[in-house]
Amino acid sequence: MNRLPPLAAVRAFEAAGRHENFSRAAEELGLTQAAISYQIRQLEDRVGMPLFVRERGRVQLSDVGRRLLPAISNGFANIADAFAALREEDADVLAVNSSVSFGGTWLSGRIGRFQVRFPDLAVRISLDNELIDFGRGDVDAAIRAGNGSWDGLRADFLVRQHFSPICSPEFIEENDIREPKDLLRVERLAPNDRLWTAWFASVGIGTPPPPRRGVVLDSQVQEASSIMDGFGIAMLTPFYWQADLASGRLVQPFEQLYLADSCHYLVHPEVRQGIRKIERFREWLHDELAKDRAILPPEVWERSA
């Protein structure tokens, strides 16, 4: 006996459950609302329990439906990934998503070397601080910060997140900054961010700085632009700003780094392991990172506990 319910009914349930709206599910699947309702009734009869609660012309997932939907959605995503892998294994365009700070600095400054190394592969990079849903988009791989544990994804460690105060040389001179405690009295970008508290603690200033008003920007790219113009000091990742630090445009007044618990990983769906363009990108990333090992302490190149 076939234990699986009709695929059409399962597909109708997944779309309706995701939208919690039969009309939108019908539009997505190119069916009528009546057809969606019929398919779901058929599935509910098969299951023997209601999958939706119907009230005043609206539908919401029942408790049973909420338990069932994630497994169904993941199943369809895995099927889509399997077919995508067949279609795209030899495709010549690699789509990579990265956080704005990492992608807009270190990655964008080096990606041309990947093109030179693999001239048959083109790269499309998108920058976004939101998590990527591989089942809903056209991204092959992403660079994500976290603990390296995401269901259904292969996570390849790159580098541990780390931060230190950075500013312009003019700001150092104008504010007579000589020791870490001097930063308590100057203009700091995102002054109430926990990174400042953590860094001050790492240099022996255990009392958190008092809350204060200040400028908060969305990424290190924006913060660097601000401090290069002489406004404030920001908690940045020296790793990203090597060229500006080497040229003297920016200054890291103290060597002390705050090592965060999170790390950067290259991630992609497990079902796409072995895809040529992803594997070549992984190899290239590690080769490029190896060139920077000498400029930072060993702890940065080790996963956090």
C-alpha positions in Angstrom: 0.0 0.0 0.0 1.3 3.5 -0.9 1.8 5.4 2.3 2.3 8.7 0.6 -0.7 11.0 0.0 -1.2 12.5 -3.5 1.6 14.8 -4.3 -0.8 17.4 -5.7 -2.6 17.6 -2.3 0.7 17.8 -0.5 1.8 20.7 -2.8 -1.4 22.5 -2.2 -1.1 22.1 1.5 2.5 23.4 1.5 1.6 26.6 -0.5 -1.5 27.2 1.5 0.3 26.6 4.8 3.2 28.9 3.9 0.8 31.8 3.0 -2.0 30.8 5.4 -4.2 31.9 2.5 -5.9 29.7 0.0 -6.2 32.4 -2.7 -2.5 33.2 -2.7 -1.7 29.5 -2.8 -4.0 29.2 -5.8 -2.2 32.1 -7.6 1.2 30.6 -6.9 0.2 27.1 -8.2 -2.0 28.4 -11.1 -5.1 26.8 -9.7 -8.5 28.0 -8.5 -9.2 28.5 -4.8 -11.8 25.8 -5.1 -9.2 23.4 -6.3 -6.9 24.2 -3.4 -9.7 23.7 -0.9 -10.6 20.4 -2.5 -7.0 19.1 -2.4 -6.6 20.1 1.2 -9.9 18.4 2.2 -8.7 15.3 0.5 -5.4 15.5 2.5 -7.3 16.1 5.7 -9.5 13.0 5.1 -6.3 11.0 4.4 -4.6 12.3 7.6 -7.8 12.1 9.7 -7.2 15.4 11.3 -7.8 19.1 10.4 -4.8 20.8 9.0 -6.3 24.3 9.0 -8.7 26.2 11.3 -11.3 28.1 9.3 -12.8 31.2 10.9 -14.7 34.0 9.3 -13.4 33.6 5.8 -9.8 33.2 7.1 -7.6 30.1 7.5 -4.8 29.4 9.9 -2.7 26.3 10.4 -3.9 24.0 13.1 -1.5 22.6 15.6 -1.2 19.5 13.4 -0.6 21.6 10.3 2.1 23.6 12.1 3.9 20.4 13.0 3.6 19.0 9.5 4.5 22.1 7.4 8.3 22.4 8.1 8.9 18.8 7.1 6.9 19.2 3.9 8.6 22.6 3.0 12.0 21.1 3.6 11.2 18.1 1.5 10.2 20.3 -1.5 13.3 22.4 -1.0 15.5 19.3 -1.1 13.8 18.1 -4.2 14.3 21.5 -5.8 18.0 21.5 -4.8 18.5 18.0 -6.2 17.1 19.0 -9.6 19.0 22.3 -9.5 22.2 20.4 -8.8 21.6 18.3 -12.0 20.9 21.4 -14.1 23.5 23.7 -12.7 26.5 21.4 -11.9 28.3 22.7 -15.0 26.7 26.2 -15.0 29.3 28.9 -15.4 27.8 31.5 -13.0 28.5 31.3 -9.3 26.1 33.3 -7.1 27.5 34.2 -3.7 25.8 36.2 -0.9 27.8 37.8 1.9 27.2 40.1 4.8 27.8 43.8 3.8 30.9 44.2 6.0 32.8 41.1 4.8 31.6 41.2 1.2 32.0 45.0 0.8 35.6 44.9 2.0 37.8 41.8 2.1 35.8 39.8 -0.5 35.2 42.5 -3.1 38.8 43.6 -2.9 40.0 40.1 -3.9 37.3 38.5 -6.0 39.0 39.6 -9.3 41.7 37.0 -8.4 39.1 34.3 -8.5 38.1 35.4 -12.0 41.7 35.3 -13.1 42.2 31.9 -11.6 39.0 30.4 -13.1 38.3 32.4 -16.2 35.5 30.0 -17.2 33.5 30.9 -14.1 31.6 34.2 -13.7 30.7 35.4 -10.2 27.7 37.3 -9.0 28.0 38.8 -5.5 25.1 40.1 -3.5 25.5 41.8 -0.1 22.8 41.4 2.6 22.9 41.0 6.4 19.7 38.9 6.4 19.9 35.1 6.4 19.6 33.5 3.0 16.8 30.9 2.3 18.5 28.7 -0.2 15.2 27.0 -1.0 13.7 30.3 -2.2 16.4 32.1 -4.1 19.1 31.6 -6.7 22.2 31.8 -4.4 24.7 29.0 -4.6 26.7 29.8 -1.5 26.8 32.3 1.3 29.3 33.7 3.8 27.5 33.7 7.1 28.5 34.5 10.7 27.4 32.3 13.5 28.3 29.1 15.4 28.6 26.9 12.2 25.6 24.7 13.0 22.7 25.1 10.5 20.4 22.2 9.6 20.8 21.1 6.1 23.8 23.2 5.4 27.5 22.4 5.0 29.5 25.0 6.9 33.1 25.5 6.2 35.1 27.6 8.8 36.8 30.7 7.4 37.9 33.1 10.2 36.7 34.1 13.7 35.1 37.5 14.1 37.3 40.0 15.8 37.2 43.7 16.5 39.4 46.6 17.6 38.9 50.4 17.7 40.0 52.1 14.5 40.0 55.8 13.5 41.9 58.4 11.4 45.4 59.6 12.5 44.0 63.1 12.8 41.4 61.9 15.3 44.2 60.4 17.5 46.1 63.7 17.5 43.1 66.0 18.0 41.9 63.9 21.0 45.3 63.1 22.5 44.5 59.4 22.6 47.3 57.6 24.5 45.7 54.7 26.4 42.5 52.7 26.2 40.7 54.7 28.9 41.0 57.8 26.7 38.4 56.3 24.4 35.7 56.6 27.1 35.7 60.4 26.6 35.7 60.6 22.8 33.1 60.3 20.1 32.5 56.6 19.4 30.3 55.2 16.6 27.6 53.0 18.0 28.7 53.9 21.5 26.2 51.5 23.3 27.1 48.5 21.2 28.1 45.5 23.3 31.3 45.3 21.2 32.6 48.4 23.0 31.8 46.9 26.4 33.5 43.6 25.5 36.6 45.4 24.1 37.0 47.6 27.2 36.8 44.5 29.4 39.5 42.8 27.3 41.9 45.7 28.1 41.1 45.7 31.8 38.3 48.3 31.9 35.6 46.2 33.5 33.1 48.9 34.3 30.9 49.3 31.2 30.9 52.8 29.7 27.8 54.8 30.6 25.1 55.0 27.9 25.3 57.9 25.6 23.9 59.2 22.3 25.7 58.6 19.1 25.7 57.7 15.5 24.8 54.1 14.6 25.5 52.9 11.0 24.5 49.6 9.3 27.9 48.3 8.3 31.7 48.7 8.7 31.8 50.1 5.2 29.7 53.0 6.3 31.6 53.4 9.6 34.9 53.5 7.8 33.7 56.2 5.5 32.7 58.3 8.5 35.9 57.9 10.4 38.1 58.6 7.4 36.4 62.0 7.3 37.6 62.5 10.9 34.3 61.8 12.8 34.7 59.4 15.7 36.3 56.1 16.3 34.6 52.8 15.3 34.9 49.2 16.4 36.1 47.6 13.2 37.7 44.4 12.0 41.4 45.2 11.2 41.4 42.2 8.8 39.0 44.1 6.5 41.0 47.3 6.4 44.6 46.1 5.8 45.3 48.5 2.9 44.0 51.6 4.7 45.9 50.7 7.9 49.1 50.1 5.9 48.7 53.4 4.0 48.1 55.3 7.2 44.6 56.5 6.2 43.4 54.6 9.2 45.0 53.8 12.5 44.5 51.0 15.0 45.7 52.7 18.2 45.8 49.6 20.4 46.8 46.0 19.4 44.2 44.4 21.7 41.5 42.5 19.8 38.1 41.4 21.0 37.5 37.9 19.8 33.8 37.2 19.4 32.2 33.8 19.8 30.9 33.8 16.3 32.9 32.9 13.2 32.6 33.4 9.4 31.6 30.3 7.4 31.1 29.4 3.8 27.7 27.7 3.7 25.6 25.9 1.1 23.0 23.2 1.0 24.5 19.7 1.9 22.8 18.3 -1.3 25.1 20.5 -3.4 28.3 19.3 -2.0 30.8 18.5 -4.8 29.4 21.0 -7.3 32.5 22.2 -9.2 31.9 26.0 -9.0 31.2 25.9 -5.3 34.3 23.7 -4.6 36.5 25.9 -6.6 35.3 29.0 -4.7 35.9 27.2 -1.4 39.5 26.3 -2.4 40.1 29.9 -3.6 38.8 31.4 -0.3 41.1 29.2 1.8 44.1 30.1 -0.4 43.4 33.8 -0.1 42.9 33.6 3.7 46.1 31.7 4.0 47.9 34.8 2.7 46.6 36.8 5.6 47.5 34.5 8.4 50.8 36.3 9.3 49.1 39.6 10.1 46.7 38.3 12.9 47.1 36.2 16.0 46.6 32.4 15.8 43.3 32.7 17.8 41.6 34.4 14.8 42.2 31.3 12.7 40.6 28.9 15.2 37.0 28.2 15.7 35.5 29.5 19.0 34.7 26.9 21.6 
